[in-house]
Amino acid sequence: MQIEFAGAAREVTGSCHILRINGRTVLLDCGMFQGRRAETRERNVALPIPVDQIDAIVLSHAHIDHSGRLPLLAAHGYRGPIYCTAATRDLCAVMLADSAHIQEKDAEFLARRKKEAAKPLYGMHDAIAAVERMISLPYDAAFDVVPGVRATFTDAGHILGSASVVLDCTENGVMRRIVFSGDVGRSGLPIIRDPKPPLGADVVIMESTYGNREHASVAGAREQLARVIRETAARGGRVLIPAFAVGRTQEIVYDLHILAREGAIPEIPIYVDSPLAIDATTVFAMHPEVFDQSEDLVRRVQDLFHFTQVRYTREATESKALNSQHGPMVIVAASGMMEAGRILHHLAHGAADPRTTILIVGFQAEHTLGRRIVDHATTIKVFAEEIPLRAHVEILNGYSAHGDRHELQAWLDAVRAGGATTPDIYLVHGERDAQDAFATQLRGAGYARVQAPEPHAVVTL
């Protein structure tokens, strides 16, 4: 059997790994690449392999860097199964439709700008076709993927419905267990349950996003959020929170709900300014069965995402009207890396205002606007206009939905402890510095065989 690392190899986005066994081919994820627009367009349009060679797809979770090219496969004729959890399917229904809308609008923009026809990566009907191929399965229940491959989802604790994937693979009478970590979350994150490591593995395909970093505590993040809001409101400014529409937005709203109930933040309006986030929040409310029932607010409040101060702005006219309002406020808007979405309008209006705070609560990949803001660029380009960056920039990495280097190793140690052997490790979904540092750390902890494969590297097991 072979594994090819077709995406998220020596980088964070574009998750896609190809398992070949018994003459069959299984894709683990098929996500979008993100970064420089022209470069990622070329990479995203290229199929990982021809669709007639794909027998099945197993999807770890709904984030676009893991699911975003599934409609492209559908557009090229893929009609096989896509296995995922129920919450992942429901989130993909809104996220892939939103992605298709963005592809179509981008094509229209390029056509107007270049005065020539531009084809979207895929359309709405392709997103619908991809979701129709999804088969929802529960956690901890084994299912057959292709002959010789039996899979089980375990809770990855990353976002709603996220899973690590156990693949028990039998070839020529020999069984080997491959574990694909997906994105590993953190213990104590709001709303969702803690990660549940699989027990035992021969091979682990392991994410390494924060393999060279340590996070602030999850508990401390809520206190820091309150501090930033109080300080910004005191100087009459607005807090702009670029947040991924799925997962991060709901966590922020959840914590704002707690802070409002405690009186820890002033009574200023809080706007969730993202149609996708509004739809995703509806999906969250549909799946209380995967909430962490040990949390006080989960037990005591029926509606986690609605309280007096929070307002949801779906229409574009409502969003634009925020820029003419005066006084302190909090605006939570996508996209999380500030490459698209309504957050750009708010940055264009507020980045030059020293009363404003841009609050970073998620990972910012290389070559994104978010990374340039984190790196304290003196000017930023929004809608082709150079804007001086005078706003305060605060970074709260306690909200990261990815485990840091200690949490990732603790997850991996639990996998190793549940089996008879020390697994081979293949690091994916991480930038080079993070992967190299994490590989060194793991070797020092007794993992003798650790690699960080280059793009399209193929290993034979």
C-alpha positions as CSV (number, residue, x, y, z in Angstrom):
1,M,0.0,0.0,0.0
2,Q,1.1,3.6,-0.7
3,I,0.4,7.0,0.6
4,E,0.9,10.1,-1.6
5,F,0.9,13.5,0.1
6,A,-0.9,15.6,-2.5
7,G,-1.7,18.7,-0.4
8,A,-0.9,20.3,3.0
9,A,2.6,18.9,2.5
10,R,5.2,21.3,3.9
11,E,2.4,23.9,4.1
12,V,-0.8,24.4,6.0
13,T,-3.6,24.5,3.4
14,G,-4.9,22.2,0.6
15,S,-5.2,19.0,2.8
16,C,-5.3,15.9,0.6
17,H,-3.6,12.5,1.0
18,I,-4.0,9.6,-1.3
19,L,-4.1,6.0,-0.1
20,R,-3.6,3.3,-2.6
21,I,-4.4,-0.3,-1.5
22,N,-5.6,-3.5,-3.2
23,G,-5.9,-1.7,-6.5
24,R,-8.2,0.9,-5.0
25,T,-7.7,4.6,-4.2
26,V,-9.0,6.6,-1.3
27,L,-8.7,10.3,-0.7
28,L,-8.3,11.7,2.8
29,D,-9.7,15.2,2.4
30,C,-9.6,17.4,-0.7
31,G,-9.2,20.9,0.5
32,M,-8.5,24.3,-1.1
33,F,-5.1,25.9,-1.2
34,Q,-5.0,29.4,0.2
35,G,-2.5,32.2,-0.2
36,R,-1.4,34.4,-3.2
37,R,-4.5,34.6,-5.4
38,A,-2.9,33.9,-8.8
39,E,-0.8,31.0,-7.5
40,T,-3.5,29.3,-5.5
41,R,-5.9,29.6,-8.5
42,E,-3.5,27.5,-10.6
43,R,-3.0,25.0,-7.8
44,N,-6.7,24.6,-6.9
45,V,-7.8,24.0,-10.5
46,A,-5.5,21.0,-10.8
47,L,-7.1,17.8,-9.7
48,P,-5.0,15.7,-7.2
49,I,-5.7,12.7,-9.5
50,P,-8.3,12.0,-12.2
51,V,-11.7,11.4,-10.7
52,D,-12.1,8.0,-12.5
53,Q,-9.2,6.8,-10.3
54,I,-10.9,7.7,-7.0
55,D,-13.0,5.0,-5.3
56,A,-13.9,6.8,-2.1
57,I,-13.2,9.9,-0.1
58,V,-13.0,10.2,3.7
59,L,-13.4,13.8,5.0
60,S,-12.0,14.8,8.4
61,H,-14.0,18.0,8.8
62,A,-15.7,20.9,7.0
63,H,-13.1,23.6,7.0
64,I,-12.5,24.8,3.4
65,D,-8.8,23.9,3.4
66,H,-10.0,20.3,4.0
67,S,-13.2,20.1,2.0
68,G,-13.1,23.0,-0.5
69,R,-12.2,21.1,-3.7
70,L,-14.8,18.4,-3.3
71,P,-17.2,20.4,-5.6
72,L,-14.4,20.5,-8.2
73,L,-14.2,16.7,-8.1
74,A,-18.0,16.6,-8.6
75,A,-17.7,19.0,-11.5
76,H,-15.3,16.6,-13.1
77,G,-17.7,13.7,-12.7
78,Y,-16.9,12.1,-9.3
79,R,-19.9,10.1,-8.2
80,G,-18.4,8.0,-5.4
81,P,-19.1,8.2,-1.7
82,I,-17.7,10.9,0.6
83,Y,-17.7,9.6,4.2
84,C,-17.9,12.1,7.1
85,T,-19.7,12.8,10.3
86,A,-23.3,14.2,10.4
87,A,-22.3,17.6,11.6
88,T,-19.5,17.8,9.0
89,R,-22.1,17.1,6.2
90,D,-24.4,19.8,7.5
91,L,-21.6,22.3,7.8
92,C,-20.4,21.5,4.3
93,A,-23.9,22.1,2.9
94,V,-23.5,25.8,3.9
95,M,-19.8,26.2,3.5
96,L,-19.4,24.7,0.0
97,A,-22.4,26.7,-1.2
98,D,-20.7,29.8,0.1
99,S,-17.4,28.8,-1.5
100,A,-19.2,28.3,-4.9
101,H,-20.8,31.7,-4.6
102,I,-17.3,33.2,-4.0
103,Q,-15.9,31.3,-7.0
104,E,-18.7,32.6,-9.2
105,K,-18.3,36.2,-8.0
106,D,-14.6,36.1,-8.5
107,A,-15.0,34.9,-12.0
108,E,-17.4,37.8,-12.7
109,F,-14.9,40.3,-11.2
110,L,-12.1,38.9,-13.3
111,A,-14.2,39.0,-16.4
112,R,-15.0,42.6,-15.9
113,R,-11.4,43.5,-15.0
114,K,-9.7,41.6,-17.9
115,K,-12.6,42.0,-20.4
116,E,-12.6,38.3,-21.1
117,A,-14.5,35.3,-20.0
118,A,-13.4,33.8,-16.7
119,K,-14.6,30.4,-15.6
120,P,-15.3,29.8,-11.9
121,L,-13.5,26.9,-10.2
122,Y,-16.9,25.4,-9.7
123,G,-20.5,26.5,-9.3
124,M,-23.4,26.1,-6.9
125,H,-24.7,22.9,-8.6
126,D,-21.3,21.3,-8.1
127,A,-21.4,22.2,-4.4
128,I,-24.8,20.6,-4.1
129,A,-23.6,17.5,-6.0
130,A,-20.7,17.1,-3.6
131,V,-22.9,17.3,-0.5
132,E,-25.3,14.8,-2.1
133,R,-22.4,12.3,-2.2
134,M,-21.7,12.6,1.5
135,I,-22.6,9.7,3.8
136,S,-23.0,10.7,7.5
137,L,-21.6,8.3,10.1
138,P,-21.3,8.5,13.9
139,Y,-18.2,8.6,15.9
140,D,-16.7,5.3,17.1
141,A,-18.6,3.2,14.6
142,A,-16.5,1.2,12.1
143,F,-17.5,1.3,8.4
144,D,-16.1,-0.2,5.2
145,V,-14.5,2.3,2.8
146,V,-13.2,0.0,0.1
147,P,-12.3,-3.7,0.2
148,G,-9.5,-4.1,2.8
149,V,-10.1,-0.7,4.4
150,R,-12.3,-0.3,7.5
151,A,-12.5,3.2,9.0
152,T,-13.6,4.7,12.3
153,F,-14.1,8.4,13.2
154,T,-12.9,9.6,16.6
155,D,-13.6,13.1,17.9
156,A,-10.8,15.4,17.0
157,G,-12.1,18.3,19.2
158,H,-11.2,20.9,16.5
159,I,-14.6,22.1,15.3
160,L,-18.1,20.8,15.3
161,G,-18.1,17.3,13.7
162,S,-14.3,17.2,13.3
163,A,-12.7,13.7,13.3
164,S,-9.5,11.9,13.4
165,V,-9.7,8.9,11.0
166,V,-8.6,5.4,12.0
167,L,-8.0,3.2,8.9
168,D,-7.5,-0.5,9.5
169,C,-5.9,-1.6,6.2
170,T,-5.5,-5.2,5.2
171,E,-3.4,-6.2,2.1
172,N,-2.0,-9.6,1.3
173,G,-3.2,-10.9,4.6
174,V,-1.3,-8.2,6.7
175,M,-3.3,-5.6,8.6
176,R,-1.8,-2.2,9.4
177,R,-3.5,0.7,11.2
178,I,-3.1,4.1,9.7
179,V,-4.4,7.1,11.7
180,F,-5.0,10.4,10.0
181,S,-5.2,13.0,12.7
182,G,-7.2,15.6,10.8
183,D,-6.8,18.8,12.7
184,V,-6.3,18.1,16.4
185,G,-8.1,20.5,18.8
186,R,-7.4,21.5,22.4
187,S,-8.8,20.4,25.7
188,G,-11.1,23.0,27.2
189,L,-12.2,24.7,24.0
190,P,-15.7,26.2,24.2
191,I,-18.8,24.2,23.1
192,I,-17.2,21.1,21.7
193,R,-15.8,18.1,23.5
194,D,-12.1,17.5,24.0
195,P,-10.1,15.4,21.5
196,K,-10.3,11.6,21.8
197,P,-7.1,10.1,20.6
198,P,-7.4,6.7,18.8
199,L,-5.7,3.8,20.5
200,G,-2.7,2.5,18.7
201,A,-1.3,3.0,15.2
202,D,1.4,1.7,12.9
203,V,1.4,5.0,10.9
204,V,0.2,8.4,11.9
205,I,-0.4,11.2,9.3
206,M,-0.1,14.0,11.8
207,E,-1.0,17.7,11.6
208,S,1.7,20.1,12.8
209,T,0.3,23.6,12.4
210,Y,1.7,24.8,15.8
211,G,4.5,22.3,16.1
212,N,6.9,25.0,17.1
213,R,4.7,27.1,19.4
214,E,3.0,27.2,22.7
215,H,-0.5,28.7,23.2
216,A,-1.8,30.8,26.0
217,S,-4.3,28.9,28.1
218,V,-7.9,28.4,26.8
219,A,-9.2,29.8,30.1
220,G,-7.0,32.9,29.8
221,A,-8.3,33.7,26.3
222,R,-11.7,34.8,27.6
223,E,-10.2,37.1,30.1
224,Q,-8.0,38.7,27.4
225,L,-11.0,39.1,25.1
226,A,-12.8,41.0,27.9
227,R,-9.7,43.2,28.5
228,V,-9.4,44.1,24.8
229,I,-13.1,45.0,24.6
230,R,-13.0,47.2,27.7
231,E,-9.9,49.0,26.6
232,T,-11.1,49.7,23.1
233,A,-14.6,50.8,24.3
234,A,-12.9,53.2,26.7
235,R,-11.2,55.0,23.9
236,G,-14.4,55.0,21.8
237,G,-13.2,52.5,19.2
238,R,-14.5,49.3,17.7
239,V,-13.1,45.9,18.0
240,L,-12.7,44.1,14.6
241,I,-12.5,40.3,15.0
242,P,-11.7,38.5,11.7
243,A,-12.9,35.0,12.4
244,F,-13.5,31.8,10.5
245,A,-17.2,31.6,10.0
246,V,-17.2,28.0,11.3
247,G,-15.9,27.2,14.7
248,R,-14.1,30.4,15.7
249,T,-17.1,32.7,15.3
250,Q,-19.3,30.4,17.5
251,E,-16.6,30.1,20.2
252,I,-16.2,33.9,20.3
253,V,-20.0,34.5,20.5
254,Y,-20.2,31.8,23.2
255,D,-17.5,33.5,25.3
256,L,-19.1,36.9,24.7
257,H,-22.3,35.5,26.0
258,I,-20.6,34.4,29.2
259,L,-18.8,37.7,29.6
260,A,-22.1,39.6,29.1
261,R,-23.8,37.5,31.7
262,E,-21.0,38.2,34.1
263,G,-20.9,41.9,33.4
264,A,-17.3,41.7,32.4
265,I,-17.7,43.7,29.2
266,P,-19.6,47.0,28.7
267,E,-23.1,46.9,27.2
268,I,-22.0,47.8,23.6
269,P,-23.5,46.2,20.5
270,I,-21.9,43.0,19.1
271,Y,-22.4,42.3,15.4
272,V,-21.9,38.9,13.8
273,D,-21.5,40.2,10.2
274,S,-21.3,37.1,8.0
275,P,-24.1,35.2,6.3
276,L,-22.0,32.1,6.3
277,A,-21.3,32.4,10.1
278,I,-25.1,32.9,10.7
279,D,-25.9,29.7,8.7
280,A,-23.1,27.8,10.5
281,T,-24.4,29.0,13.8
282,T,-27.7,27.5,12.9
283,V,-26.0,24.2,12.1
284,F,-24.2,24.3,15.5
285,A,-27.6,24.7,17.2
286,M,-28.8,21.6,15.3
287,H,-26.1,19.4,16.9
288,P,-26.2,19.7,20.7
289,E,-25.4,15.9,20.9
290,V,-21.7,16.8,20.3
291,F,-21.5,19.7,22.7
292,D,-19.4,19.4,25.9
293,Q,-22.0,18.8,28.6
294,S,-19.5,19.5,31.3
295,E,-19.7,23.3,30.5
296,D,-21.9,25.4,32.7
297,L,-23.4,27.5,29.9
298,V,-24.2,24.4,27.8
299,R,-26.1,22.9,30.7
300,R,-27.9,26.1,31.8
301,V,-28.8,27.9,28.6
302,Q,-30.9,26.5,25.7
303,D,-29.8,29.1,23.1
304,L,-26.0,29.5,23.4
305,F,-25.7,32.0,20.5
306,H,-28.4,34.6,21.2
307,F,-28.3,37.2,24.0
308,T,-29.3,40.8,24.4
309,Q,-26.1,42.5,23.0
310,V,-25.6,40.2,20.0
311,R,-27.1,41.1,16.6
312,Y,-26.7,39.1,13.3
313,T,-26.4,41.1,10.1
314,R,-27.2,39.0,7.1
315,E,-27.9,41.7,4.4
316,A,-25.2,43.6,2.8
317,T,-27.1,46.9,3.5
318,E,-27.0,46.1,7.2
319,S,-23.3,45.5,7.0
320,K,-22.5,48.7,5.2
321,A,-24.6,50.7,7.7
322,L,-22.2,49.7,10.4
323,N,-19.5,51.9,9.0
324,S,-21.7,55.0,9.5
325,Q,-22.5,54.2,13.1
326,H,-20.7,55.9,15.9
327,G,-19.5,54.7,19.3
328,P,-17.9,51.5,20.5
329,M,-18.9,48.1,19.1
330,V,-17.6,44.6,18.4
331,I,-17.8,43.3,14.8
332,V,-17.0,39.6,14.2
333,A,-16.7,39.0,10.4
334,A,-15.2,36.5,8.0
335,S,-12.8,35.7,6.5
336,G,-10.5,34.6,9.2
337,M,-7.3,35.3,7.3
338,M,-8.8,38.5,5.8
339,E,-8.4,37.4,2.2
340,A,-12.1,38.0,1.4
341,G,-15.4,38.6,3.0
342,R,-17.0,41.5,4.9
343,I,-14.0,42.0,7.2
344,L,-12.3,43.7,4.3
345,H,-14.9,46.5,4.3
346,H,-14.4,47.0,8.0
347,L,-10.7,47.1,7.6
348,A,-10.9,49.7,4.8
349,H,-13.0,51.8,7.2
350,G,-11.2,51.2,10.5
351,A,-7.6,50.1,10.0
352,A,-6.3,53.7,9.8
353,D,-8.2,54.7,13.0
354,P,-6.0,54.5,16.2
355,R,-9.1,53.9,18.3
356,T,-9.7,50.6,16.5
357,T,-8.5,47.2,17.6
358,I,-7.9,44.4,15.1
359,L,-8.1,41.3,17.3
360,I,-6.5,38.2,15.8
361,V,-7.9,35.0,17.1
362,G,-6.8,32.5,14.5
363,F,-3.9,31.2,12.4
364,Q,-2.7,33.5,9.6
365,A,-1.0,31.7,6.8
366,E,1.9,33.0,4.8
367,H,1.2,35.6,2.1
368,T,-2.3,36.5,3.5
369,L,-3.4,39.9,4.6
370,G,-3.9,38.6,8.1
371,R,-0.2,37.6,8.2
372,R,0.9,41.0,7.1
373,I,-1.2,42.6,9.9
374,V,0.2,40.2,12.5
375,D,3.7,41.2,11.2
376,H,2.8,44.9,11.8
377,A,3.1,46.1,8.3
378,T,2.9,49.9,8.2
379,T,0.4,49.9,5.4
380,I,-2.0,47.2,4.1
381,K,-3.7,46.9,0.7
382,V,-7.5,46.5,0.8
383,F,-9.5,46.6,-2.4
384,A,-6.3,47.7,-4.3
385,E,-5.9,50.8,-2.0
386,E,-3.0,51.3,0.4
387,I,-4.2,52.1,3.9
388,P,-2.0,53.0,6.8
389,L,-2.3,50.5,9.7
390,R,-2.7,52.7,12.7
391,A,-5.2,50.4,14.5
392,H,-4.1,48.5,17.6
393,V,-3.3,44.8,16.7
394,E,-3.9,42.3,19.5
395,I,-3.2,38.5,19.1
396,L,-5.0,36.0,21.2
397,N,-3.6,32.6,20.4
398,G,-5.5,31.0,23.3
399,Y,-8.5,30.7,20.9
400,S,-6.6,28.5,18.5
401,A,-8.5,25.4,17.6
402,H,-5.2,23.6,16.9
403,G,-3.2,22.0,19.6
404,D,0.2,23.5,20.3
405,R,3.4,21.5,20.3
406,H,2.8,20.1,23.8
407,E,-0.9,19.3,23.1
408,L,0.0,17.6,19.8
409,Q,2.6,15.4,21.4
410,A,0.2,14.6,24.3
411,W,-2.3,13.4,21.7
412,L,0.3,11.4,19.8
413,D,1.6,9.9,23.1
414,A,-1.9,8.7,23.9
415,V,-2.1,7.1,20.4
416,R,1.2,5.3,21.0
417,A,0.2,4.2,24.5
418,G,-2.9,2.5,23.2
419,G,-0.9,0.2,20.8
420,A,1.9,-2.3,20.8
421,T,4.4,-0.3,18.8
422,T,5.8,3.2,18.2
423,P,4.2,4.4,15.0
424,D,5.9,5.9,12.0
425,I,5.0,9.7,11.8
426,Y,4.4,11.7,8.7
427,L,4.0,15.4,9.5
428,V,1.5,17.4,7.3
429,H,-0.5,20.6,7.6
430,G,2.3,22.8,8.9
431,E,4.8,25.3,7.6
432,R,8.4,24.1,7.3
433,D,9.8,25.8,10.5
434,A,6.9,24.3,12.5
435,Q,7.4,20.8,11.1
436,D,11.1,20.7,11.4
437,A,10.9,21.9,15.1
438,F,8.2,19.4,15.9
439,A,10.1,16.5,14.2
440,T,13.1,17.2,16.3
441,Q,10.9,17.3,19.4
442,L,9.3,14.0,18.6
443,R,12.6,12.3,17.8
444,G,13.8,13.4,21.3
445,A,10.6,11.8,22.8
446,G,11.4,8.4,21.3
447,Y,9.7,8.6,17.9
448,A,12.5,7.2,15.8
449,R,10.8,7.5,12.4
450,V,9.5,11.0,11.8
451,Q,9.3,12.6,8.3
452,A,7.8,15.7,6.8
453,P,7.0,14.7,3.2
454,E,7.5,17.1,0.3
455,P,4.5,17.8,-2.0
456,H,3.5,14.6,-3.9
457,A,6.0,12.5,-2.1
458,V,5.0,8.8,-2.1
459,V,5.7,6.3,0.7
460,T,5.3,2.6,0.5
461,L,4.2,0.8,3.7
